[in-house]
């Protein structure tokens, strides 16, 4: 049976991989930020500011407020930064070298099925460049959400922090920079901004059937992680996911991964006969 290897979660330590396989993948804090400003694009900044001022003025009129305290209200309007617990995956496209990915995110990893990823809320990240069309629309959406929740206290309009919750929920799946070499998917957890329990450090169980492959850094680790997979298998004799040694690429279509193919993927010379001891 053919398996598609594509959705990879990596880490830097073998111990982290072992715990992930046994106890589940951990939700860790990742910074998120939305600041649609490019100092070189004065026209876009002017348009954004004009829209915000007009929306604030309209809300002030609706609330019967004469003192707009514009400077205070404009500060940070439509921008947000924070940390959200999540699990990140890269969607590996055909032919893409994994070497730079290992350098940045670690050479140990697990490939999961798309079905499991989507069933647990996983979705592809949207990359939005500074003052791009998408960024401008998101900025207006965030401004509208914040202004709609403004309330009056002692004659002044104040922000309601609850307006930021849906913004953070959306930002969990937005990367506001150009990073086209990564096609990232995320499973976002509860950030706890409005008082609910923050899920940083929680683990998401990874069923054996969701594991499509395991990646290790060194050849002498294959046996150990094969034994871990055997212990996790709920069906004796069932075919195990392959344990690959730092492959340069991921095969998209894979059935039984032979030791020779594993050797080639790991950097062996395809023109030289395979030796299981690599000597």
Backbone as numpy.savetxt, mean C-alpha at the origin, in Angstrom:
# Nx Ny Nz CAx CAy CAz Cx Cy Cz
-1.84 -27.57 -12.59 -2.68 -26.37 -12.59 -1.80 -25.11 -12.59
-2.13 -24.16 -13.43 -1.35 -22.93 -13.55 -1.71 -21.94 -12.46
-0.69 -21.35 -11.86 -0.88 -20.32 -10.85 -0.25 -19.03 -11.34
-0.92 -17.91 -11.12 -0.39 -16.62 -11.51 0.32 -16.00 -10.32
1.63 -15.78 -10.44 2.40 -15.16 -9.38 2.52 -13.67 -9.67
1.95 -12.85 -8.81 1.96 -11.44 -9.14 1.97 -10.52 -7.92
1.27 -10.80 -6.85 1.09 -9.85 -5.74 2.05 -10.20 -4.60
3.08 -9.37 -4.46 4.22 -9.67 -3.59 4.30 -8.70 -2.42
4.45 -9.27 -1.23 4.70 -8.49 -0.01 6.08 -8.88 0.49
6.97 -7.91 0.65 8.34 -8.22 1.03 8.72 -7.61 2.37
9.81 -8.13 2.93 10.33 -7.68 4.22 11.83 -7.92 4.26
12.50 -7.40 5.29 13.96 -7.43 5.31 14.56 -8.60 6.07
13.80 -9.27 6.91 14.37 -10.29 7.78 13.65 -11.63 7.62
14.42 -12.71 7.69 13.84 -14.04 7.61 12.87 -14.30 8.77
13.19 -13.74 9.93 12.32 -13.94 11.10 10.96 -13.29 10.89
10.95 -12.15 10.19 9.68 -11.48 9.89 8.83 -12.35 8.97
9.48 -12.96 7.98 8.75 -13.83 7.05 8.19 -15.04 7.77
8.99 -15.64 8.63 8.52 -16.81 9.37 7.30 -16.47 10.22
7.35 -15.35 10.92 6.21 -14.95 11.74 4.99 -14.61 10.89
5.22 -13.99 9.72 4.11 -13.66 8.84 3.39 -14.91 8.36
4.15 -15.94 8.03 3.54 -17.18 7.56 2.77 -17.88 8.67
3.29 -17.81 9.87 2.68 -18.52 11.00 1.53 -17.73 11.63
1.72 -16.41 11.79 0.77 -15.60 12.56 -0.02 -14.59 11.72
0.38 -14.39 10.47 -0.32 -13.44 9.62 0.53 -12.22 9.30
0.11 -11.47 8.30 0.81 -10.26 7.87 0.46 -9.10 8.79
1.47 -8.31 9.16 1.27 -7.24 10.14 0.89 -5.92 9.48
-0.08 -5.23 10.07 -0.42 -3.86 9.68 0.58 -2.91 10.32
1.33 -2.19 9.51 2.33 -1.25 10.02 2.00 0.16 9.55
2.41 1.14 10.33 2.10 2.53 10.00 2.88 3.01 8.78
2.15 3.62 7.86 2.76 4.23 6.68 2.30 5.68 6.59
3.23 6.60 6.33 2.83 8.01 6.22 2.00 8.25 4.95
0.96 9.02 5.10 0.17 9.46 3.95 0.11 10.98 3.99
0.09 11.57 2.82 0.09 13.03 2.76 -0.60 13.48 1.49
-1.40 14.53 1.62 -2.00 15.14 0.45 -1.80 16.64 0.56
-0.96 17.18 -0.33 -0.67 18.61 -0.35 -0.53 19.03 -1.80
-1.63 19.42 -2.43 -1.62 19.69 -3.87 -1.00 21.03 -4.22
0.27 21.18 -3.90 0.93 22.47 -4.15 2.21 22.24 -4.95
2.39 23.03 -5.95 3.62 23.05 -6.73 4.00 24.53 -6.87
5.07 24.93 -6.19 5.41 26.35 -6.15 5.70 26.91 -7.55
5.92 26.02 -8.51 6.19 26.47 -9.88 4.91 26.61 -10.71
3.78 26.25 -10.10 2.51 26.31 -10.83 1.60 27.32 -10.13
1.95 28.57 -10.29 1.22 29.63 -9.60 -0.23 29.72 -10.01
-0.52 29.43 -11.28 -1.90 29.54 -11.75 -2.79 28.51 -11.05
-2.31 27.28 -10.90 -3.10 26.25 -10.23 -3.34 26.60 -8.77
-2.32 27.14 -8.11 -2.46 27.54 -6.71 -3.51 28.64 -6.58
-3.46 29.59 -7.50 -4.43 30.69 -7.48 -5.87 30.16 -7.64
-6.05 29.22 -8.54 -7.39 28.65 -8.78 -7.88 27.91 -7.54
-6.98 27.11 -6.91 -7.35 26.36 -5.71 -7.74 27.32 -4.58
-6.95 28.35 -4.39 -7.23 29.31 -3.32 -8.54 30.05 -3.57
-8.78 30.42 -4.81 -10.02 31.13 -5.15 -11.23 30.26 -4.87
-11.13 28.99 -5.20 -12.24 28.08 -4.95 -12.50 27.96 -3.45
-11.43 27.82 -2.67 -11.57 27.66 -1.22 -12.18 28.90 -0.58
-11.75 30.09 -1.01 -12.28 31.34 -0.45 -13.77 31.47 -0.76
-14.15 31.15 -1.99 -15.55 31.25 -2.38 -16.41 30.27 -1.58
-15.90 29.03 -1.38 -16.65 28.03 -0.63 -16.79 28.43 0.84
-15.72 28.99 1.42 -15.77 29.45 2.81 -16.76 30.60 2.98
-16.75 31.51 2.03 -17.67 32.65 2.09 -19.12 32.19 2.02
-19.39 31.22 1.18 -20.74 30.69 1.04 -21.19 30.01 2.33
-20.28 29.27 2.96 -20.62 28.58 4.21 -20.84 29.59 5.33
-20.02 30.62 5.37 -20.17 31.66 6.39 -21.52 32.34 6.26
-21.93 32.61 5.05 -23.24 33.24 4.82 -24.36 32.33 5.29
-24.24 31.03 5.02 -25.27 30.07 5.43 -25.37 29.97 6.95
-24.22 30.15 7.63 -24.20 30.04 9.09 -24.46 31.39 9.77
-24.57 32.46 8.97 -24.82 33.78 9.54 -23.62 34.37 10.24
-22.44 34.06 9.77 -21.20 34.55 10.38 -20.64 35.70 9.55
-20.33 36.80 10.23 -19.78 37.96 9.53 -18.26 37.98 9.57
-17.68 37.46 10.68 -16.22 37.42 10.82 -15.72 36.11 10.22
-15.14 36.21 9.04 -14.74 35.00 8.32 -13.45 34.38 8.84
-12.66 35.14 9.63 -11.32 34.71 10.09 -10.63 33.85 9.02
-10.48 34.44 7.84 -10.04 33.74 6.65 -8.65 33.13 6.79
-7.71 33.87 7.36 -6.34 33.36 7.47 -6.28 32.06 8.24
-7.02 32.00 9.35 -7.01 30.78 10.15 -7.68 29.63 9.42
-8.77 29.91 8.73 -9.51 28.85 8.05 -8.77 28.33 6.81
-8.04 29.18 6.14 -7.33 28.76 4.94 -6.10 27.92 5.25
-5.59 28.08 6.48 -4.36 27.36 6.84 -4.63 25.84 6.87
-4.02 25.11 5.96 -4.16 23.67 5.94 -5.43 23.16 5.29
-6.27 24.05 4.78 -7.51 23.61 4.15 -7.21 22.81 2.88
-7.77 21.60 2.79 -7.57 20.77 1.62 -6.27 19.99 1.63
-5.51 20.09 2.72 -4.28 19.31 2.85 -4.35 18.49 4.13
-3.66 17.37 4.14 -3.69 16.51 5.33 -2.47 15.61 5.32
-1.99 15.26 6.49 -0.88 14.32 6.62 -1.12 13.49 7.87
-0.73 12.25 7.81 -0.91 11.38 8.96 -0.27 10.03 8.70
-0.55 9.07 9.57 -0.06 7.70 9.41 -1.24 6.74 9.49
-1.24 5.77 8.59 -2.32 4.79 8.53 -1.72 3.39 8.56
-2.22 2.51 9.42 -1.74 1.13 9.42 -2.21 0.40 8.16
-1.29 -0.29 7.51 -1.65 -0.98 6.28 -0.65 -2.09 5.97
-1.02 -2.93 5.01 -0.13 -3.95 4.46 0.01 -3.63 2.98
1.25 -3.53 2.51 1.51 -3.11 1.14 2.01 -4.27 0.29
1.58 -4.28 -0.95 1.98 -5.30 -1.92 2.38 -4.60 -3.20
3.25 -5.25 -3.96 3.56 -4.75 -5.29 3.03 -5.74 -6.31
2.37 -5.20 -7.33 1.90 -6.04 -8.43 3.03 -6.13 -9.44
3.59 -7.32 -9.59 4.78 -7.50 -10.41 4.36 -7.78 -11.85
4.70 -6.87 -12.73 4.37 -7.03 -14.15 5.41 -7.90 -14.85
4.99 -8.49 -15.94 5.84 -9.41 -16.69 7.15 -8.74 -17.11
8.25 -9.43 -16.81 9.56 -8.95 -17.23 10.20 -7.93 -16.32
9.49 -7.48 -15.30 10.04 -6.45 -14.42 11.10 -7.03 -13.49
12.25 -6.39 -13.44 13.32 -6.82 -12.54 12.94 -6.50 -11.10
13.17 -7.48 -10.21 12.86 -7.29 -8.80 14.05 -6.80 -8.00
15.21 -6.68 -8.63 16.42 -6.31 -7.90 16.28 -4.97 -7.18
15.79 -3.90 -7.84 15.62 -2.63 -7.10 14.61 -2.76 -5.97
13.58 -3.58 -6.17 12.56 -3.76 -5.12 13.19 -4.41 -3.89
14.04 -5.41 -4.09 14.70 -6.05 -2.96 15.54 -5.03 -2.18
16.23 -4.17 -2.89 17.09 -3.18 -2.24 16.28 -2.24 -1.36
15.09 -1.88 -1.80 14.27 -0.91 -1.06 13.40 -1.55 0.02
12.89 -2.75 -0.25 11.86 -3.31 0.63 12.20 -4.67 1.23
13.35 -5.25 0.86 13.75 -6.53 1.44 13.60 -7.68 0.47
14.42 -8.72 0.68 14.46 -9.86 -0.25 13.63 -11.04 0.22
13.02 -10.95 1.40 12.13 -12.01 1.89 10.69 -11.61 1.58
9.89 -12.57 1.15 8.54 -12.18 0.81 7.60 -13.33 0.61
6.35 -12.97 0.41 5.31 -13.95 0.14 4.44 -13.42 -0.98
4.11 -14.29 -1.91 3.21 -13.94 -3.01 1.82 -14.47 -2.64
0.83 -13.60 -2.70 -0.53 -13.97 -2.29 -1.45 -13.97 -3.51
-2.57 -14.64 -3.37 -3.54 -14.70 -4.46 -4.34 -13.40 -4.53
-4.76 -13.06 -5.73 -5.58 -11.87 -5.91 -6.91 -12.02 -5.20
-7.45 -13.23 -5.17 -8.74 -13.47 -4.52 -8.67 -13.15 -3.04
-7.60 -13.59 -2.38 -7.44 -13.30 -0.94 -7.23 -11.80 -0.73
-6.42 -11.19 -1.58 -6.11 -9.77 -1.45 -7.38 -8.93 -1.53
-8.20 -9.19 -2.54 -9.43 -8.41 -2.71 -10.46 -8.73 -1.65
-10.52 -9.98 -1.19 -11.48 -10.36 -0.16 -11.20 -9.66 1.17
-9.94 -9.21 1.35 -9.56 -8.53 2.59 -9.43 -7.01 2.41
-10.08 -6.50 1.38 -10.10 -5.05 1.18 -8.95 -4.49 0.41
-8.12 -5.34 -0.16 -6.98 -4.85 -0.92 -7.42 -4.19 -2.21
-6.73 -3.11 -2.55 -7.04 -2.41 -3.80 -5.78 -1.69 -4.29
-5.79 -1.39 -5.58 -4.65 -0.73 -6.21 -4.55 0.74 -5.78
-3.33 1.19 -5.56 -3.07 2.58 -5.18 -3.21 3.47 -6.41
-3.80 4.64 -6.19 -3.90 5.66 -7.23 -2.75 6.64 -7.06
-1.94 6.79 -8.10 -0.84 7.75 -8.07 -1.30 9.06 -8.71
-1.23 10.12 -7.95 -1.69 11.43 -8.42 -0.55 12.44 -8.28
-0.08 12.95 -9.38 1.04 13.88 -9.37 0.63 15.26 -8.87
1.59 16.10 -8.49 1.29 17.45 -7.99 0.49 18.26 -9.00
-0.63 18.81 -8.56 -1.53 19.64 -9.37 -2.00 18.95 -10.65
-2.02 17.62 -10.65 -2.59 16.90 -11.79 -4.10 17.08 -11.77
-4.76 16.62 -12.83 -6.22 16.73 -12.90 -6.89 16.00 -11.75
-6.39 14.80 -11.43 -6.97 14.04 -10.33 -6.75 14.76 -9.01
-5.52 15.28 -8.81 -5.19 15.99 -7.58 -6.09 17.20 -7.37
-6.34 17.95 -8.44 -7.20 19.13 -8.34 -8.62 18.75 -7.93
-9.12 17.66 -8.47 -10.47 17.22 -8.13 -10.54 16.71 -6.69
-9.50 16.00 -6.27 -9.45 15.53 -4.89 -9.38 16.71 -3.92
-8.59 17.71 -4.29 -8.48 18.89 -3.44 -9.84 19.53 -3.22
-10.61 19.68 -4.28 -11.95 20.27 -4.15 -12.86 19.39 -3.29
-12.74 18.08 -3.47 -13.55 17.17 -2.66 -13.21 17.32 -1.18
-11.91 17.36 -0.85 -11.50 17.48 0.55 -11.91 18.83 1.13
-11.77 19.88 0.34 -12.19 21.22 0.78 -13.69 21.22 1.08
-14.48 20.66 0.17 -15.94 20.62 0.36 -16.31 19.86 1.62
-15.63 18.72 1.87 -15.93 17.92 3.06 -15.62 18.70 4.33
-14.48 19.37 4.36 -14.09 20.13 5.55 -15.03 21.32 5.79
-15.36 22.03 4.73 -16.20 23.22 4.88 -17.62 22.83 5.27
-18.10 21.72 4.74 -19.47 21.30 5.06 -19.65 21.01 6.54
-18.57 20.68 7.26 -18.65 20.35 8.68 -18.30 21.53 9.59
-18.04 22.69 9.02 -17.74 23.87 9.84 -18.92 24.20 10.77
-18.60 24.60 11.97 -19.64 24.99 12.92 -19.23 26.32 13.58
-20.16 26.92 14.26 -19.93 28.25 14.84 -19.80 28.14 16.35
-18.77 28.80 16.89 -18.58 28.88 18.34 -18.05 30.27 18.67
-18.76 30.97 19.53 -18.39 32.34 19.90 -18.22 33.24 18.67
-19.10 33.03 17.71 -19.11 33.88 16.53 -18.07 33.56 15.48
-17.30 32.49 15.72 -16.25 32.11 14.76 -16.54 30.72 14.21
-16.17 30.52 12.95 -16.32 29.21 12.34 -15.11 28.34 12.69
-15.38 27.11 13.10 -14.33 26.17 13.48 -14.52 24.86 12.71
-13.39 24.17 12.49 -13.45 22.89 11.79 -13.86 21.77 12.74
-14.59 20.82 12.22 -14.93 19.60 12.94 -14.00 18.51 12.45
-13.19 17.95 13.35 -12.19 16.97 12.94 -12.80 15.71 12.32
-14.08 15.47 12.57 -14.70 14.28 11.98 -14.74 14.36 10.46
-14.60 15.58 9.92 -14.59 15.73 8.45 -13.35 15.10 7.83
-12.31 14.90 8.65 -11.06 14.36 8.11 -11.06 12.84 8.03
-12.01 12.19 8.72 -12.02 10.72 8.70 -12.20 10.15 7.30
-13.22 10.59 6.52 -13.34 10.04 5.17 -12.18 10.41 4.27
-11.54 11.56 4.56 -10.37 11.95 3.78 -9.23 10.97 4.02
-8.97 10.64 5.28 -7.92 9.66 5.60 -8.25 8.29 5.03
-9.52 7.91 5.08 -9.91 6.62 4.53 -9.57 6.53 3.05
-9.77 7.62 2.34 -9.47 7.66 0.91 -7.97 7.75 0.67
-7.27 8.53 1.49 -5.83 8.71 1.30 -5.05 7.42 1.52
-5.66 6.45 2.20 -4.99 5.16 2.38 -4.66 4.52 1.05
-5.38 4.91 0.01 -5.18 4.31 -1.31 -4.72 5.33 -2.35
-4.14 6.44 -1.89 -3.64 7.46 -2.81 -2.18 7.76 -2.48
-1.35 7.77 -3.47 0.05 8.17 -3.31 0.23 9.45 -4.11
0.45 10.55 -3.44 0.46 11.85 -4.13 1.86 12.21 -4.63
2.39 11.34 -5.46 3.66 11.62 -6.13 3.77 10.71 -7.34
4.66 11.05 -8.26 4.88 10.23 -9.44 5.83 9.09 -9.07
5.34 7.87 -9.18 6.16 6.71 -8.84 5.69 5.55 -9.73
5.89 5.73 -11.01 5.31 4.81 -11.97 6.02 3.46 -12.02
7.19 3.34 -11.37 7.87 2.05 -11.38 7.24 1.08 -10.38
6.41 1.57 -9.48 5.72 0.71 -8.53 4.22 0.67 -8.85
3.67 -0.54 -8.87 2.22 -0.69 -8.97 1.79 -1.31 -7.64
1.42 -0.45 -6.71 1.20 -0.86 -5.33 -0.27 -1.17 -5.05
-0.49 -2.20 -4.25 -1.80 -2.52 -3.69 -1.68 -2.42 -2.18
-2.79 -2.05 -1.52 -2.77 -1.92 -0.07 -4.02 -2.53 0.57
-3.82 -3.05 1.76 -4.93 -3.37 2.66 -4.81 -2.39 3.82
-5.78 -1.50 3.95 -5.71 -0.46 4.98 -6.47 -0.87 6.23
-5.89 -0.56 7.38 -6.54 -0.84 8.65 -7.18 0.41 9.25
-7.73 0.26 10.43 -8.37 1.38 11.14 -7.30 2.31 11.69
-7.40 3.60 11.33 -6.40 4.58 11.76 -6.71 5.20 13.12
-7.95 5.02 13.60 -8.29 5.48 14.94 -8.37 6.98 15.10
-8.50 7.72 14.00 -8.47 9.18 14.09 -9.63 9.74 14.92
-10.78 9.08 14.85 -11.95 9.58 15.58 -12.22 8.80 16.86
-11.20 8.08 17.35 -11.34 7.45 18.65 -11.46 5.95 18.65
-11.72 5.34 17.49 -11.77 3.87 17.46 -10.38 3.30 17.65
-10.32 2.02 17.98 -9.03 1.40 18.28 -8.16 1.34 17.02
-6.98 1.88 17.13 -6.02 1.86 16.02 -5.49 0.45 15.82
-5.36 0.00 14.57 -5.00 -1.38 14.30 -3.52 -1.59 14.00
-2.69 -0.61 14.28 -1.26 -0.77 14.09 -0.74 -1.95 14.90
-0.01 -2.86 14.25 0.53 -4.03 14.91 -0.36 -5.25 14.86
-1.62 -5.07 14.49 -2.51 -6.23 14.33 -2.04 -7.07 13.14
-2.42 -8.34 13.15 -2.02 -9.23 12.06 -3.26 -9.77 11.35
-3.12 -9.91 10.04 -4.18 -10.45 9.20 -3.80 -11.88 8.82
-4.61 -12.82 9.25 -4.32 -14.22 9.00 -4.16 -14.50 7.51
-3.12 -15.23 7.17 -2.85 -15.59 5.78 -3.07 -17.09 5.62
-4.22 -17.48 5.10 -4.51 -18.93 4.95 -3.50 -19.59 4.01
-3.26 -20.85 4.25 -2.30 -21.60 3.43 -2.67 -21.53 1.95
-3.94 -21.62 1.64 -4.38 -21.63 0.25 -4.17 -20.28 -0.45
-3.94 -19.22 0.33 -3.70 -17.90 -0.26 -2.24 -17.68 -0.61
-1.36 -18.56 -0.14 0.08 -18.43 -0.37 0.42 -19.07 -1.71
0.94 -18.28 -2.64 1.29 -18.81 -3.96 2.79 -19.08 -4.11
3.60 -18.38 -3.35 5.04 -18.61 -3.37 5.66 -17.90 -2.18
6.85 -18.36 -1.80 7.62 -17.73 -0.73 8.99 -17.39 -1.30
9.48 -16.21 -0.99 10.79 -15.77 -1.47 11.76 -15.67 -0.30
12.94 -16.23 -0.48 13.97 -16.15 0.54 15.24 -15.57 -0.07
16.17 -15.20 0.79 17.38 -14.51 0.34 18.51 -15.47 0.01
18.58 -16.57 0.79 19.72 -17.49 0.63 19.24 -18.91 0.35
20.06 -19.63 -0.38 19.72 -20.99 -0.79 19.55 -21.93 0.40
20.34 -21.72 1.44 20.25 -22.63 2.58 19.01 -22.39 3.44
18.16 -21.43 3.04 16.91 -21.18 3.76 15.72 -21.89 3.13
15.92 -22.47 1.95 14.81 -23.11 1.23 14.22 -24.25 2.04
15.07 -25.10 2.57 14.58 -26.27 3.32 13.78 -25.84 4.54
14.28 -24.85 5.26 13.58 -24.39 6.46 12.18 -23.89 6.14
12.06 -23.08 5.10 10.74 -22.52 4.79 9.84 -23.53 4.10
10.43 -24.50 3.44 9.62 -25.60 2.91 9.00 -26.39 4.06
9.78 -26.62 5.11 9.26 -27.33 6.29 8.16 -26.52 6.97
8.31 -25.20 7.01 7.27 -24.33 7.60 5.98 -24.47 6.81
6.10 -24.47 5.47 4.90 -24.62 4.63 4.26 -25.99 4.82
5.08 -27.01 4.97 4.54 -28.35 5.22 3.73 -28.37 6.52
4.25 -27.70 7.54 3.55 -27.67 8.82 2.26 -26.87 8.74
2.22 -25.90 7.87 1.02 -25.07 7.74 -0.06 -25.72 6.88
0.35 -26.65 6.03 -0.60 -27.28 5.11 -1.64 -28.09 5.89
-2.89 -27.89 5.54 -3.98 -28.60 6.22 -4.35 -29.89 5.50
-3.72 -30.13 4.33 -4.02 -31.33 3.56 -2.73 -32.09 3.32
-2.51 -33.18 4.04 -1.27 -33.96 3.85 -1.09 -34.36 2.38
0.14 -34.18 1.90 0.43 -34.57 0.53 0.09 -33.54 -0.51
-0.56 -32.44 -0.09 -0.93 -31.40 -1.04 0.32 -30.67 -1.53
0.33 -30.32 -2.81 1.46 -29.61 -3.39 1.71 -28.30 -2.66
2.97 -28.06 -2.31 3.33 -26.86 -1.56 3.63 -25.70 -2.50
3.43 -24.48 -2.04 3.88 -23.33 -2.83 5.40 -23.38 -2.97
5.95 -22.95 -4.10 7.40 -22.99 -4.27 8.10 -21.98 -3.37
9.31 -22.34 -2.94 10.18 -21.42 -2.22 11.28 -21.01 -3.19
11.29 -19.75 -3.57 12.21 -19.23 -4.58 13.30 -18.40 -3.92
14.52 -18.56 -4.42 15.66 -17.85 -3.85 15.90 -16.56 -4.63
15.41 -15.46 -4.09 15.65 -14.12 -4.62 15.58 -14.09 -6.16
14.45 -14.47 -6.75 14.36 -14.48 -8.21 14.49 -13.09 -8.80
15.13 -13.00 -9.96 15.26 -11.70 -10.64 13.91 -11.23 -11.16
13.08 -12.18 -11.58 11.72 -11.89 -12.03 10.80 -12.92 -11.42
9.52 -12.62 -11.43 8.53 -13.63 -11.04 7.92 -14.20 -12.30
7.86 -15.53 -12.43 7.13 -16.09 -13.56 5.64 -15.82 -13.38
4.99 -15.37 -14.42 3.55 -15.12 -14.31 2.77 -16.42 -14.29
3.17 -17.36 -15.14 2.48 -18.65 -15.19 3.42 -19.71 -14.62
2.97 -20.38 -13.60 3.84 -21.34 -12.94 3.04 -22.54 -12.48
3.54 -23.72 -12.78 2.91 -24.94 -12.27 3.86 -25.51 -11.25
4.50 -26.62 -11.58 5.54 -27.17 -10.73 6.84 -26.43 -11.03
7.44 -25.81 -10.02 8.71 -25.12 -10.20 9.82 -26.13 -9.97
10.48 -26.51 -11.03 11.55 -27.50 -10.91 12.77 -26.87 -10.26
13.64 -27.68 -9.64 14.87 -27.12 -9.08 15.70 -26.39 -10.13
15.70 -26.89 -11.38 16.48 -26.23 -12.43 15.93 -24.84 -12.74
14.60 -24.74 -12.80 13.99 -23.44 -13.07 14.22 -22.50 -11.90
14.15 -23.04 -10.69 14.41 -22.24 -9.50 15.83 -21.69 -9.53
16.75 -22.52 -10.00 18.16 -22.11 -10.09 18.31 -20.98 -11.10
17.65 -21.12 -12.26 17.73 -20.10 -13.30 17.14 -18.77 -12.81
15.96 -18.83 -12.16 15.32 -17.62 -11.67 16.18 -16.92 -10.64
16.96 -17.70 -9.92 17.75 -17.13 -8.84 19.09 -16.58 -9.32
19.32 -16.62 -10.62 20.54 -16.02 -11.15 21.54 -17.01 -11.69
21.17 -18.29 -11.76 22.07 -19.29 -12.32 22.23 -19.12 -13.82
23.26 -19.73 -14.35 23.56 -19.62 -15.77 22.73 -20.64 -16.53
21.81 -20.13 -17.40 20.92 -21.04 -18.11 21.65 -21.89 -19.14
22.90 -21.49 -19.50 23.67 -22.25 -20.48 24.54 -23.32 -19.82
24.52 -23.35 -18.50 25.33 -24.31 -17.76 24.43 -25.36 -17.15
24.75 -26.65 -17.26 23.89 -27.69 -16.67 23.65 -27.43 -15.19
22.40 -27.65 -14.77 22.05 -27.39 -13.38 22.64 -28.45 -12.47
23.19 -28.02 -11.36 23.68 -28.91 -10.32 22.96 -28.52 -9.05
22.28 -29.47 -8.42 21.47 -29.16 -7.24 22.28 -28.58 -6.11
23.59 -28.82 -6.13 24.44 -28.27 -5.08 25.07 -26.94 -5.50
24.80 -26.56 -6.77 25.32 -25.28 -7.29 26.83 -25.17 -7.15
27.53 -26.28 -7.49 28.99 -26.18 -7.45 29.58 -26.48 -8.82
